[in-house]
Amino acid sequence: MAGVGLLAVAATSCGKKVESTQTSGIATIACDATFENIMSQEIDVFEYIYPEASIMPYYVDEHAAIDSIINMSTKMAITTRPLNEKEIAYLKSKKKIVRQSQIAVDAVALIVNPENPMEIIDRKEIVDILTGKFTRWDELVPNKGKLGDISVVFDHQGSSTVHYMRDSLLAGAQLGPNVYAQKTPAAVFDAVASNKNAIGVIGVSWITDDMQGRELNRQELAEAVERNDTTDLSFNSKIKVLKVRADGQVTAYKPYQYYIYTGEYPLYRQIYMISTGAPGSISHGFYSFVTGFKGQKIMQMTGILPKVVQPRMVSVN
């Protein structure tokens, strides 16, 4: 995680020094790369509202994000788990004030190419695909020879998404030989959109229509937050989002915010923000922003379920 420290040094050396307050100065944040799309929008709006603030993100795997807080190379991190008692005690022994809060619930979506006739998948089928028991699509769905071998794509072999699927569904079992890492969530989306045999495992914020077509710039995003824009989200038409059926369920659900909220969509995990920034510092200011109403409203606009903003349904094109 030396790169985080280097970013901060570089930032202070190229331009005038800005006084560090809750709304000005420079800070770094180590973010689980799964949530890059979410955090980049949080940073855009914060820096638009506070022009003298500079938040420098470092997108890494979750283990590296936790390490960056423990070894104090950064004062903020975004992860899928809070610090444990041992980690908190260590930081307190170093005179650090630890703040951590659940900021949202993320759904893990399963996506396929629009040419794939599959619409619904259940928990056992997911397990059998991930472990390599099922290797061809015709073992799961009649496709009249249109599809061949199943190709499972994740974002990164060390990502929190991989860890979640192993821990929640596979009980530690090994992934099958047909599972591939694509390095980034965006690459997972592209792989599925271009390969009719692929099935992708990806965070829901990467598959809304905002990822395709017109993207809001900083001013537009900030204005949308201010006017409490509640336009329904829709999933990107370049991929198909599968309905998922949990054990014992008759009905399958897509990862709409409402079904994440009710727990009827079964594949979800918490997102946490951790900060060791001192009161009055830029790190503490950004932590307060993300955990506050405006930061939570931004998350709602990405398709995940924020902790303090009401959920909404998603329309499907």
Buried (B, 14 or more C-beta within 10 A) or exposed (E): BEBBBEBBEEBBEEEEEBEBBBBBBBBBBBBBBBBBBBBBBBBBBBBBBBEBBBBBBBBBBBBBBBBBBBEEBBBBBBBBBBBEEEBBEBBEEEEBEBBBBEBBBBBBBBBBBEEBBBEBBBBEBBBBBBBBEBBEBBEBBEBEEEBEEBBBBBBBEBBBBBBBBBEBBBEEEEBBEBBBBBEBBBBBBBBBBEBBBBBBBBBBBBBBBBBBEEEBEBEBBBBBBEEEBEEEBBBBEBBBBBBBBBEEEEEBBBBBBBBBBEEBBBBBBBBBBBBBBEEEBBBBBBBBBBBEEBBBBBBBBBBBBBBBBEBBEBEEE
